[in-house]
């Protein structure tokens, strides 16, 4: 096998590793979203960041903190002084305060069994990054899927047709009806099922749903939009200087290209004299 062929295969394998890991743990392959801020020239959508800050403040901070960000930092995403002050005051805080959850850690552990993690670096802390967080926010059962589960549990058994439908919608193994039925029983009992979470069940109930937040700019507030805006904001929170870093890197590359060209020209001139 030549080196080029080996490199192509290695690239494919490495790209699939996160999805293989998730699949082996019972989770579905993560949804793939085209994020505007990724890539060397990617930039954040300021409107999405402002909406995401609203979702995080009004919903996520009921349990989680974003401790490395102060409300005053939100001016960097395009919010004006009045907007920042109003958002902070809605949580009983000032613009100089950090974005900390009002839930006491002991109370949180008593309610959920674990202390909800800080979200400041969550985007960078999980395999799949932005797509993982988006998947978690959108991976709970919708009404159609819940109705299907309830129907099966009323019948007490799974037909082949129902097994295929459940496997397709919930990403479960249709060839293992016993395990599928066990999963459905846990869902029926009220456990929090998520298609994209390894193991499928965890402590956090569905945090956002259609209409959970009324956007100040009037944007449609369905689950997909809420999740995308939340992820965009958390991606910014994990590295607020991302755009500046990319801009600096681009300038450095241009500088190095020009410097290399100049050094090459000098080298040619020097060696031309020696050869003559």
C-alpha positions in Angstrom: 0.0 0.0 0.0 1.5 3.3 -1.0 1.8 6.2 1.4 -0.8 8.3 -0.3 -3.4 5.5 -0.1 -2.5 4.9 3.6 -3.0 8.6 4.3 -6.4 8.6 2.7 -7.6 5.6 4.7 -6.2 7.1 8.0 -8.0 10.3 7.4 -11.3 8.5 6.9 -10.8 6.4 10.0 -9.9 9.4 12.2 -12.9 11.3 11.0 -15.2 8.4 12.0 -13.7 7.7 15.4 -16.0 10.0 17.4 -19.1 8.6 15.7 -17.8 5.0 16.2 -17.2 5.8 19.9 -20.8 7.2 20.3 -22.3 4.3 18.4 -20.6 1.7 20.5 -22.0 3.4 23.6 -25.6 3.3 22.3 -25.9 6.8 21.1 -26.9 7.8 17.5 -24.4 9.5 15.2 -24.4 13.2 15.9 -26.3 15.5 13.6 -24.0 17.5 11.4 -24.6 21.3 11.3 -22.9 23.9 9.2 -21.6 26.4 11.8 -20.7 29.8 10.5 -17.9 30.3 13.0 -15.9 27.2 12.1 -12.9 27.2 9.7 -10.1 29.6 9.3 -12.3 32.4 8.0 -15.4 31.6 10.1 -17.1 34.4 12.1 -19.9 34.5 14.6 -23.4 35.6 13.7 -24.0 38.5 16.2 -27.7 38.1 16.1 -27.4 34.4 16.9 -25.1 35.2 19.8 -27.5 37.7 21.3 -30.4 35.3 21.0 -28.2 32.5 22.5 -27.3 34.7 25.4 -31.0 35.2 26.0 -31.7 31.5 26.0 -28.7 30.7 28.2 -29.7 33.4 30.7 -33.4 32.6 30.8 -33.3 28.8 30.6 -29.8 27.2 31.1 -28.8 29.3 34.1 -31.7 28.0 36.1 -29.3 25.0 36.7 -26.0 25.8 35.0 -23.4 28.6 35.3 -21.2 30.2 32.6 -18.7 31.3 35.2 -16.0 32.7 33.0 -18.3 35.2 31.4 -19.6 38.4 33.0 -22.8 40.0 31.8 -20.8 43.0 30.9 -18.9 40.9 28.4 -22.1 40.5 26.4 -21.4 43.9 24.8 -18.8 42.0 22.8 -21.6 40.1 21.0 -23.4 43.3 20.0 -25.6 44.0 23.0 -25.9 47.6 24.1 -25.7 48.8 27.7 -29.4 48.8 28.3 -29.8 45.2 27.0 -26.9 43.9 29.1 -28.3 45.7 32.3 -31.8 44.3 31.6 -30.6 40.8 31.1 -28.5 40.9 34.3 -31.3 42.4 36.3 -33.7 39.7 35.1 -31.5 37.3 37.1 -31.2 39.6 40.1 -27.6 40.5 39.2 -25.7 43.5 37.9 -23.7 43.8 34.7 -20.5 43.3 36.6 -21.6 39.9 38.0 -20.5 36.6 36.5 -23.2 34.5 34.8 -23.7 32.1 37.7 -26.6 29.8 38.3 -28.9 30.8 41.2 -29.3 27.1 42.1 -27.4 26.0 45.1 -25.0 23.2 44.4 -26.3 21.0 47.3 -29.9 21.6 46.1 -28.9 20.7 42.5 -27.3 17.5 43.6 -30.3 16.6 45.7 -32.6 17.2 42.7 -30.6 15.7 39.9 -28.1 13.4 41.7 -25.2 15.4 40.3 -24.2 19.0 40.3 -24.9 20.5 36.8 -21.6 21.2 35.1 -20.4 24.7 34.2 -21.1 25.5 30.6 -18.2 27.9 29.9 -16.0 25.3 28.2 -18.7 22.7 27.5 -18.4 23.0 23.7 -14.7 22.1 23.8 -15.1 19.5 26.6 -17.1 16.8 24.7 -16.3 14.8 21.6 -18.4 16.2 18.7 -18.0 19.7 20.1 -20.7 22.0 18.7 -22.6 19.1 17.1 -22.6 17.2 20.4 -24.2 20.0 22.3 -26.7 20.6 19.5 -27.5 16.9 19.5 -28.1 16.9 23.3 -30.5 19.9 23.1 -32.5 18.3 20.2 -32.2 14.6 21.0 -35.1 14.2 23.4 -38.3 12.6 22.3 -40.7 14.7 20.3 -44.5 14.3 20.5 -44.7 11.8 17.7 -42.0 9.6 19.2 -43.6 9.8 22.7 -46.9 8.7 21.3 -45.2 5.7 19.6 -43.6 4.7 22.9 -46.9 5.0 24.7 -48.7 2.9 22.1 -46.2 0.1 22.3 -46.2 0.1 26.1 -50.0 -0.1 26.2 -49.8 -3.2 24.0 -47.1 -4.7 26.1 -45.2 -6.1 23.1 -43.4 -4.8 20.0 -44.5 -5.9 16.6 -41.9 -6.1 13.8 -43.3 -2.9 12.2 -43.2 -1.0 15.5 -39.6 -2.3 16.2 -38.5 -0.9 12.9 -40.2 2.4 13.5 -38.7 2.8 17.0 -35.3 1.7 15.8 -35.5 4.4 13.0 -36.7 7.2 15.2 -34.9 6.4 18.5 -31.8 4.9 17.0 -32.2 1.6 18.9 -31.2 -1.9 17.8 -34.2 -3.5 16.0 -32.6 -6.9 16.3 -32.6 -6.8 20.1 -36.3 -6.4 21.1 -35.6 -7.3 24.8 -33.2 -4.4 25.2 -35.5 -2.1 23.2 -38.4 -3.0 25.5 -36.3 -2.4 28.6 -35.4 1.1 27.2 -39.1 1.8 26.5 -40.0 0.9 30.0 -37.4 3.3 31.4 -38.8 6.0 29.1 -42.4 5.2 30.3 -41.2 5.4 33.9 -40.0 9.0 33.3 -36.3 8.6 32.8 -34.7 11.2 30.6 -33.9 9.6 27.2 -31.7 11.3 24.7 -30.8 9.8 21.3 -27.3 11.4 21.2 -26.2 10.9 24.8 -23.9 7.9 25.3 -26.0 5.3 27.2 -29.2 7.3 26.2 -30.2 8.1 29.8 -29.0 10.9 32.0 -30.0 13.3 34.8 -30.9 16.4 32.8 -34.6 16.7 31.7 -35.2 18.4 28.4 -34.0 22.0 28.9 -35.5 23.7 25.9 -38.5 23.1 23.7 -40.5 25.0 21.1 -41.4 28.4 22.4 -39.4 28.2 25.6 -38.0 31.7 25.0 -39.7 34.6 23.2 -36.9 36.3 21.2 -36.5 40.0 21.5 -35.9 40.3 17.8 -38.9 38.3 16.8 -37.0 35.3 15.4 -38.9 32.0 15.1 -38.4 30.3 18.5 -38.7 26.6 17.6 -36.4 24.0 19.1 -34.0 23.9 16.2 -33.4 27.7 16.3 -33.1 27.8 20.1 -30.6 25.0 20.0 -28.5 26.6 17.3 -28.4 29.9 19.0 -27.5 28.4 22.3 -24.6 26.4 20.8 -23.4 29.6 19.0 -23.3 31.5 22.2 -21.6 28.7 24.2 -19.0 28.4 21.3 -18.3 32.1 21.7 -18.2 31.8 25.5 -15.6 29.0 25.3 -13.3 31.3 23.3 -14.4 34.9 23.0 -11.2 35.9 21.2 -11.7 33.3 18.5 -12.2 35.8 15.7 -9.2 37.9 16.8 -7.1 34.8 16.9 -8.0 33.8 13.4 -7.4 37.3 12.1 -4.0 37.4 13.8 -3.1 34.0 12.3 -4.1 35.1 8.8 -1.8 38.2 9.2 1.0 36.1 10.4 0.7 33.7 7.4 0.7 36.6 5.0 3.8 38.0 6.7 5.6 34.7 6.5 4.7 34.3 2.8 6.1 37.8 2.1 9.2 37.2 4.3 9.8 33.8 2.5 9.6 35.5 -0.9 12.0 38.2 0.2 14.5 35.7 1.6 14.3 33.6 -1.6 15.0 36.7 -3.7 18.0 37.6 -1.5 19.3 34.0 -1.7 19.0 34.0 -5.5 20.9 37.3 -5.7 23.7 36.2 -3.4 24.2 32.8 -5.2 24.0 34.4 -8.6 27.1 36.5 -7.8 28.9 33.5 -6.5 28.1 31.4 -9.7 29.4 34.2 -11.9 
